[in-house]
Amino acid sequence: MNFATMRFEFELNWPRFRGTKPANAEGRSYGQNFISPFRALTKSGTSVTENSSLSLSAVYACVNKISSTLASLPVNVFRETASGKDIAKAHPSQLIVSGQPNEGQTSYSFMERLVSDALLWGRGFAMIERGSVTGRPVAIHNMSPVGMEQKMVDGALMYKDNATGKMYFPDDLIIVECFRGISPIRTHMENLGLASAAVEYGARFFGSGGNVGGFLMTDKSLSEDQYKRLKNTWSAQYGGIGNAHETAILEHGLKFERSTIPPDEAQFIATRKFQVEEIARIFNVPPVLIQADSGTTYNNVEQQQIIFAQQTLIPWARRIEQELDRKLLAERERTDHFTHFEMRSLLRGDLSARQEFYTAMLQHGVMTINEVRNAEDMNTVEGGDLHLVQVNQLPLNSAEAYGDKLSAEDDD
């Protein structure tokens, strides 16, 4: 069996998603150009895959920051009403998106997996399980993006899971795409390879006790036995972290010459710091939010969090909302039903800024007391649904009557 055959067999049996009820197409032949778990070495000499990239702390922090923050936000199915919008508590999809997407997961774990798959692989997939009678969604299940392939079958767009051979119509899948559906890991493999090489270089340097490699030189000829004994003795006495800073004793005219560039000359620290910033840039996460920038103040961090919410989280939330609307809501319901992430808590400023904002909203009658309390996660109060305005402000159509009233009082 040659390498190509072994590789195909390995990919064919790559870990698969089980326990679902997807559509299946029999008796057709399909290609094998799906996402492969094999990756070529980068120019830095390291291999980077979607899974192995998580060993880089900056990648792990960025993926975790985006996916966990989105997963922690409340998401509900709303219905538009004459007075605004209300949570559609009776809608079949409300429990699926807000509480329990399936028997084995919470909404948090489901959303975290869906978004993290999209960040790493370029696309996150979930299979929609529908009721056999009504056709309504009854559950949604995460699927592995490995081996998922988009194909045209008899003029219709379908997705094939090459690990199982099962076919899915687009309406039976929730698909959340990264930018253009391309994996950031594969697109920026050389950047990540450099970061991985820096980590490996540092590990090897400190693993050797800070000792650098070099040459043992002598002008005498060594026999094969002398060569092996010298090599083994040197490695045993001066190699590894336990032998750091040991004094070497050289006999018979042996000389040691260092061969590698010291970490300071290779700008080891600067390289690692720059690569962390590069990874944060790839995922559009402010470096301070992954503990990569020590030169920020409290106020700067707060502004960075708002920028992160506006420029990173909101685009992701809109992608997911629109996909959930298309796949979980009936066409006739989309005119007055929609899914929505509640992001007000991420966008509001500090206590002083919120106080000034709410004061202005209350004084001008834009918000009620209960709306302010709801925004601050407080219970409503009786009589708090009235819109209030300042006494010295009147509607234009009441100004003339109010003036006549004041004139009458002066005449009296």
HUVEN-V375800 format. One line per field, one symbol per residue. ss: DSSP state (h for helix, s for strand, l for the rest). phi: phi as a letter, one per 20 degrees, with the letter a starting at -180 (. if undefined). burial: b if it has 24 or more other C-alpha atoms within 12 Angstrom, else e. A space follows every 50 residues. Layout:
ss: ???
phi: ???
burial: ???
//
This chain:
ss: llhhhhhhhhhhllllllllllllllllllllllllllllslllllslll lhhhhlhhhhhhhhhhhhhhhhllsssssssllssssllllhhhhhhhll lsllslhhhhhhhhhhhhhhhlssssssssllllllsssssssllllsss sssllssssssllllsssshhhssssslhhhllhhhhlhhhhhhhhhhhh hhhhhhhllllllssssllllllhhhhhhhhhhhhhhhllhhhlllllll llllsssslllllllllhhhhhhhhhhhhhhhllllhhhhlllllllhhh hhhhhhhhhhhhhhhhhhhhhhhhhhhhllhhhhhlsssssllhhhhlll hhhhhhhhhhhhhlllllhhhhhhhllllllllllllllllllllhhhhh hhhhhhhhhhhl
phi: .effffffffffdfgcecmdcefcddmcdcfcedfefecffefenddccg fffffegffgfffffffffffeefccedcfcfdqbcfefefgefffedcc fbfdcefffffffffffffeenbdcbeeedffeemffdaccfcfffnfce bdclndfbcdeffdnedcfgfececddfgmmdfffffdffffffffffff fffffffemneefacecbededffffffffffffffecenffdfmfeedd dlmfcdcfddeggffelgffffffffffffffeldggffdldceeddfff ffffffffffedffgfffgfgfffffdddfgfeffcdaebeedffeefef fffffffffffffemfcefffffffdldffcfneeeedcffedcfgfdff ffffffffffff
burial: eeeeeeeeeebbebeebeebebbeeeeeeeeeebbbbeeeeeeeebbbbb bebbebbbbbbbbbbbbbbbbbbbbbbbbeeeeeeebbeebbbbbbbbbb bbeeebbbbbbbbbbbbbbbbbbbbbbbbbeeeeeebbbbbbbbbbbbbb beeeeeebbbbbbbbbbbbbbbbbbbbbeebebbbbbbbbbbbbbbbbbe bbeebeebebbbeeebeeeeeeeeeeeeeeeeebeeebbeeeeeeeeeee eeeeeeeeeeeeeeeeebeebbbebbbbbbbbbbbbbbbbebeeeeeeee beebbbbbbeebbbebbbbbbbbbbbbbbeeeeeeebbbbbbbeebebbe eeeeeeebeeebeeeebbbbbbeebeeeeeeeeeeeeeeeeeeeeeeeee eeeeeeeeeeee
//
